[in-house]
Amino acid sequence: MAVVSVLGSGAMGSAIAALVARGGHSVQQLGSADTATPVSGEVVVLAVPYPAVRAVLDQRADQLAGRVVVDVTNPLDFATFDSLVVPADSSAAAEIAAALPTARVVKAFNTNFAGTLASGAVGSLPTTVLVAGDDAEAKQLLAGIVTDGGLAAVDAGPLARARELEALGFLQITLAAQEKVSWTGGFGVAA
């Protein structure tokens, strides 16, 4: 049984915390005001908006060392919703990995909406969490937590694939913001 710390109490943080608990794992959910409470999980989920990541890393870098750190962010320009704000050859996950050199950074959940994590479905398809990272053990641990919670997990490759996952997440968010897809829907993966 894994212990998972979820940093973030918004829709995604709450949906991920519920998924972890549904799978029988222990969950510690910390909101933005809980900066004095140390993380206890071997897995730490950064379920905060991308602009808040720097503050989280500044406050908790020492606590995140050596842990599996899951980046769920989509680094989009929230003012315009028209572009990603990381360099074209990088990703939010790569930036987090560079800032946390001893952590095992994994990209996941950024192509899912909270509603699909809660319902377990995207239309008629089961919700699938795409997982990218350079540490096979870390990806396997997270995939097990996801499947224990009743969802599907697919290994999307190395952390370098985070760029494509972030582009897919960006597309899905902009389509939902334009009301072309529902916030309870999104992209599904058919096996």
HUBELCOR-V961600 format. One record per pair of residues at least 12 apart in sequence whose ideal C-beta (glycine too) atoms are under 6 Angstrom apart, sorted by sequence separation. I is the first residue (numbers start at 0). J is the second residue. D is the distance in Angstrom with one decimal. If there is no record, write none. Layout:
I|J|D  I|J|D
//
This chain:
16|28|4.5  27|39|5.1  92|104|5.8  130|142|5.7  27|40|5.8  92|106|4.2  171|185|5.2  171|186|5.8  3|19|4.6  138|154|5.8  74|91|4.1  128|145|4.8  72|91|4.8  110|129|5.4  43|63|5.9  108|128|5.9  3|24|5.8  70|91|6.0  107|128|5.4  8|30|3.9  70|92|4.5  128|150|5.8  130|152|5.7  1|24|4.7  2|25|4.5  3|26|5.2  4|27|4.5  5|28|4.6  6|29|5.4  43|66|5.2  49|72|4.1  107|130|4.5  0|24|5.6  34|58|5.4  38|62|5.0  126|150|4.7  127|151|4.3  128|152|5.0  129|153|5.5  130|154|5.8  131|155|4.4  133|157|5.3  37|62|5.6  42|67|4.5  43|68|5.2  44|69|4.4  45|70|5.4  46|71|5.3  49|74|4.3  70|95|5.2  106|131|4.4  130|155|6.0  131|156|5.7  133|158|4.8  125|151|5.1  127|153|5.6  129|155|4.4  132|158|5.2  105|132|3.8  131|158|5.7  15|44|5.5  131|160|4.2  119|149|5.5  131|161|5.1  15|46|5.7  103|134|4.1  105|137|5.3  105|138|5.9  131|164|5.9  4|38|4.0  12|46|3.6  68|102|4.4  103|137|4.0  107|141|5.9  4|39|5.9  11|46|4.8  129|164|5.8  4|40|3.4  63|99|5.4  65|101|5.4  66|102|5.7  67|103|4.9  68|104|5.0  69|105|5.1  70|106|5.2  73|109|5.1  105|141|5.5  2|39|5.9  3|40|4.6  64|101|4.6  71|108|4.1  2|40|4.5  69|107|5.4  71|109|5.2  2|41|5.7  3|42|4.6  4|43|4.7  5|44|4.6  6|45|5.6  7|46|3.2  63|102|5.1  7|47|4.6  1|42|5.8  5|46|5.5  49|91|5.6  56|98|5.1  110|164|5.8  106|161|3.9  109|164|5.8  110|167|5.1  106|164|5.5  110|168|4.9  109|168|4.2  11|71|6.0  127|188|4.0  124|187|3.4  121|185|5.4  124|189|6.0  92|158|5.7  121|187|3.7  92|161|3.7  114|183|3.7  67|137|4.4  112|182|5.5  115|185|5.8  90|161|4.0  90|162|4.4  112|185|5.1  90|165|5.3  83|169|5.8  73|165|5.7  80|173|5.6  75|169|5.1  73|168|4.1  73|169|5.6  80|176|5.8  18|116|5.6  14|113|3.9  11|113|5.1  14|116|4.0  10|113|3.9  14|117|5.2  24|144|5.8  22|144|5.9  22|147|3.1  22|148|3.7  21|148|4.6  18|148|3.9  1|144|5.8
//
